[in-house]
Amino acid sequence: MNIFIVEDEELAVKKLQKTLNAIDANLKVAGTADSIAAAVEWLQSNPRPDLILMDIELADGQSFEIFNLIKVKSPVIFTTSYDEYALKAFKVNSVDYLLKPIQKDELEAAISKFQQMKETFQVDKSGDPQMSALVKELQQTLQHKEYRKRFLVKHAQKLLSIEMDRIAYFFSDDRINFFKTFDDKKYIVDYTMDEIEQMLDPEQYFRINRAFMVSIKSIDQIHDYFGNRLKLNLKPSIDKEALVSREKVSQFKEFMGK
C-alpha cells in the first residue's frame, strides 16, 4: 500500500514513517508534503496513493483547502490535536481520524478499517469523491468551535473566575499545572496541558513545548537559542526558561506573523 503523508512537523513525519514500518513492511511512504501548496503539487504530479495521512493544521492553513483546490481521490485518515467532541459527527460518518500523539495500535486499526472500506471511497460519476461532503461537514464543525472564556480556580478559601484576557501563560512545575495573570498572580489549574491546549483559541495562545502555553500578548522578546530553538522573555517574568522546542519553531514563527 502506497501512503502519502501531509504533515508540517518533520519529527511527526519521521514518527509516522517509523510506525508504518513497524505495522507492516508493505506500507510504503510514496511521498510527503509539509504545506497545502506542496500537497496539491505532489498529488497532481504523482500516481494516486492508496491512502493519505493528513494533518488538519498546516503552516499555511487548514488542510481542507486541498479539497477545494483539487479532487482528492484517495481515502484520508486525518491526524489532529482537536478534541473528540469537535469531531464526533465526522467519526459517525465513517471518515477516520487520529488524535495526536498517534499510537501504533490506533494507526494500525485505522488502516485496517480503510482496507475494509475501499468501496466507500470510489469516485462517483461526477468525478467528486464521496468524502467531499464529509470534509465540508468537518470543516464547518471546527470553524464553529467554542473556546474557553474563563477558568474557575481556588484561592485561599475562595473560588475565583479568571477571564482569559487576564491570563498571560500556562506552565507546568513539578507535575502541577499553573497559570499566571498579567498582574503576576499564580493559580493552580486542574487540567493537563493537553486538555488546556484544546480549550484555548489557537489565534491567541501557542504551546511552545510540553510545559508551556503562552499568550501572544505575554511575549516580550524572542531570542535565538542553541539546538535550533528559541528563547522567550515573557511578561510577567518567570524563573523558568520558556523555550520554543525545535519541532515548534516553524509553527511559532507563523503564529507570531499572523
ChimeraX attribute file (.defattr): number of C-alpha atoms within 10 A of each C-alpha:
attribute: neighborCount
match mode: 1-to-1
recipient: residues
	/A:1	14
	/A:2	15
	/A:3	21
	/A:4	23
	/A:5	23
	/A:6	25
	/A:7	25
	/A:8	23
	/A:9	18
	/A:10	13
	/A:11	13
	/A:12	16
	/A:13	18
	/A:14	11
	/A:15	14
	/A:16	20
	/A:17	16
	/A:18	12
	/A:19	18
	/A:20	20
	/A:21	14
	/A:22	12
	/A:23	14
	/A:24	11
	/A:25	9
	/A:26	10
	/A:27	18
	/A:28	16
	/A:29	18
	/A:30	17
	/A:31	16
	/A:32	19
	/A:33	19
	/A:34	19
	/A:35	21
	/A:36	24
	/A:37	14
	/A:38	14
	/A:39	21
	/A:40	18
	/A:41	13
	/A:42	16
	/A:43	20
	/A:44	13
	/A:45	9
	/A:46	10
	/A:47	10
	/A:48	17
	/A:49	20
	/A:50	19
	/A:51	23
	/A:52	23
	/A:53	22
	/A:54	25
	/A:55	27
	/A:56	19
	/A:57	20
	/A:58	18
	/A:59	18
	/A:60	14
	/A:61	12
	/A:62	14
	/A:63	22
	/A:64	19
	/A:65	16
	/A:66	18
	/A:67	17
	/A:68	11
	/A:69	11
	/A:70	13
	/A:71	16
	/A:72	22
	/A:73	22
	/A:74	20
	/A:75	23
	/A:76	24
	/A:77	20
	/A:78	17
	/A:79	21
	/A:80	18
	/A:81	16
	/A:82	19
	/A:83	15
	/A:84	14
	/A:85	11
	/A:86	16
	/A:87	18
	/A:88	12
	/A:89	15
	/A:90	20
	/A:91	15
	/A:92	9
	/A:93	11
	/A:94	14
	/A:95	22
	/A:96	18
	/A:97	23
	/A:98	20
	/A:99	16
	/A:100	14
	/A:101	11
	/A:102	16
	/A:103	12
	/A:104	16
	/A:105	11
	/A:106	13
	/A:107	21
	/A:108	15
	/A:109	11
	/A:110	17
	/A:111	21
	/A:112	11
	/A:113	14
	/A:114	20
	/A:115	14
	/A:116	10
	/A:117	14
	/A:118	13
	/A:119	9
	/A:120	14
	/A:121	16
	/A:122	16
	/A:123	16
	/A:124	9
	/A:125	7
	/A:126	6
	/A:127	11
	/A:128	15
	/A:129	20
	/A:130	15
	/A:131	22
	/A:132	15
	/A:133	11
	/A:134	17
	/A:135	17
	/A:136	15
	/A:137	15
	/A:138	18
	/A:139	18
	/A:140	11
	/A:141	16
	/A:142	13
	/A:143	9
	/A:144	9
	/A:145	12
	/A:146	11
	/A:147	12
	/A:148	12
	/A:149	13
	/A:150	15
	/A:151	15
	/A:152	14
	/A:153	15
	/A:154	14
	/A:155	11
	/A:156	7
	/A:157	6
	/A:158	7
	/A:159	10
	/A:160	14
	/A:161	11
	/A:162	15
	/A:163	13
	/A:164	18
	/A:165	13
	/A:166	15
	/A:167	22
	/A:168	24
	/A:169	26
	/A:170	24
	/A:171	23
	/A:172	18
	/A:173	10
	/A:174	5
	/A:175	9
	/A:176	13
	/A:177	19
	/A:178	19
	/A:179	21
	/A:180	21
	/A:181	20
	/A:182	17
	/A:183	11
	/A:184	14
	/A:185	12
	/A:186	15
	/A:187	17
	/A:188	17
	/A:189	19
	/A:190	15
	/A:191	12
	/A:192	14
	/A:193	22
	/A:194	15
	/A:195	11
	/A:196	16
	/A:197	20
	/A:198	14
	/A:199	16
	/A:200	19
	/A:201	16
	/A:202	14
	/A:203	11
	/A:204	14
	/A:205	19
	/A:206	22
	/A:207	23
	/A:208	22
	/A:209	18
	/A:210	12
	/A:211	17
	/A:212	23
	/A:213	23
	/A:214	23
	/A:215	23
	/A:216	17
	/A:217	15
	/A:218	19
	/A:219	18
	/A:220	12
	/A:221	10
	/A:222	13
	/A:223	12
	/A:224	12
	/A:225	14
	/A:226	9
	/A:227	8
	/A:228	11
	/A:229	15
	/A:230	20
	/A:231	17
	/A:232	19
	/A:233	16
	/A:234	20
	/A:235	19
	/A:236	16
	/A:237	15
	/A:238	12
	/A:239	5
	/A:240	10
	/A:241	12
	/A:242	21
	/A:243	21
	/A:244	26
	/A:245	19
	/A:246	18
	/A:247	17
	/A:248	21
	/A:249	18
	/A:250	14
	/A:251	20
	/A:252	17
	/A:253	12
	/A:254	12
	/A:255	16
	/A:256	12
	/A:257	7
	/A:258	6
